[in-house]
Amino acid sequence: MAHPPRFSEDDPYLQRFRDLALALPGAGEKIAHGRPVFFTRKVFAYYGMSTKTDGEWVQHPQSVCLLLSEDERLAARGLPTCWVPGYIGPFGWLGFDIDEETDWDELAEWVDDSYRMTAPKKLVDELDGRAGG
């Protein structure tokens, strides 16, 4: 049984995030568990996840979950918009709420970090070639 959509196509933050994520080499988008997921061979970003707080699931419909390096994870954990997502949090993923005050340059750096941690070396080399050229 397919999951119902848990996002809105007219979400302006989703569109802005989609443009950012799909600009990366080899990046694609699919719907998994009713949510947009961005990937190459492996997932590097989830849009709109949830976390368990005091035994209750709390939805974060306008958010992204990213796999960050340990240093980035430690720095990000102190941000008020950061939270640990259910299921994937124990594996190094963090969630970030998105709103009108989101620092999109910082978010782009974290997306880059997550992409580099999951993408094949050939695609990372292609990304590095774009930056150098």
N, C-alpha and C positions, 0 to 999 in steps of 0.2 A: 504494500500500500504506500503510495507516494505521500510525502509530507506536504501539507498546505504551504503556500508561499508565506514567508515570515518577513517580507520586506515589501516596499512600495517602489515601483519603477519610477515614480515621480519624486523620489527622495533626492533633493539636490546634493546632499553629502555623498550618497551612493554614486551618483553620476560623476562627481568630482573625484572620488576615490577610484572609480572604475577607469577614468581617463589616466590617472596616475599609474595604476597597476598594469593596465594593458599596454602601456608605452614601453614596458620592459621586454627585452628579447624573448620570444617564444612563449610569452604569457597568454593564458587563456582563461576563460570564465566558464563555470558550470554552476548548476544549482544542486546543493547537497543538503539534505534535511531541511529543505525549504528556504535555504539561505544562499546568497552568492558566495562562491569560493573561487579564489584566484590561484593559478597553479602553472607550473611548467610540467615536469614529471611528478613533482610533489607539490602539495599545497604550500603557498607562502603567505596567504592572507584569507581570513574569513570576515565577512561583513555581517554585523548584527548577531551577537552571541548572547550567552547568559551565564550567570554565576549563581552559586548556591550561597545564600546568606541566612544565617539563623534557621537553617533547615528548609528555607523556601527558595524557589527559583526566582531570580530577578532578571528580567529581560533588559538587554541593552540594544534596542533596535537600531540606533544610530551609533555604531561603534565598529572598530576593526580589531581583529586579533592577529597578532604577529609573533613569529618566532625570532627572538632576539638573542644576540651573543650575551654571555654572562655579564660583561661590563655594562652593556646597554640595559640589560634587565635590571641590574642593581640600581642604576641611575634612574630609570623610569619608574620603579616601584614607589618612589616618593611623591609622584605627581598625583594630584587629587582626581584626575581623570582616568587613572590606571587601576585595573582590577585583574584578578586572576580568574580566567574563564573555567567553567565546569568541564570536566573530562580531559581537556587538553592542557590545562594549566600546569599539572604536575610534570609535563614534558617540556617546560620552558616557554610556553606561550603566555602572552599577556594581552589583555583587552584594553582598549583606549576609547573612551566616549568621544564622539565628534559633535561639535556645535559651532556656533558663529565665532567662538574665540579660539578655535583650534589653530595651532601653529602648523600650517601645511608644509612648511620647509622642514620642520622637525619630523613630522609624520613621514615625509618623503624619505628622509634619512633612515628611519626605522623600517620602512618598506624595502629600501635598498638592502638593509642588513638582513631582513627575513628572506628576501629573494636570494641573496648570496649564500645563505645557510642551507637552502633547499634546491637551488637550480643546478643543473649539470654544469661542469667546468666550462664546456664549450660556450654555453650561454653567458656565463659570468665573464669569460674572455671577450665575448662580443660586447657586453655592456661596458667593460673597461676600454675597449677600442672606441666606443662612441665618446667616452669621456676624454680620451686622449686625442681625438681627431677633430 
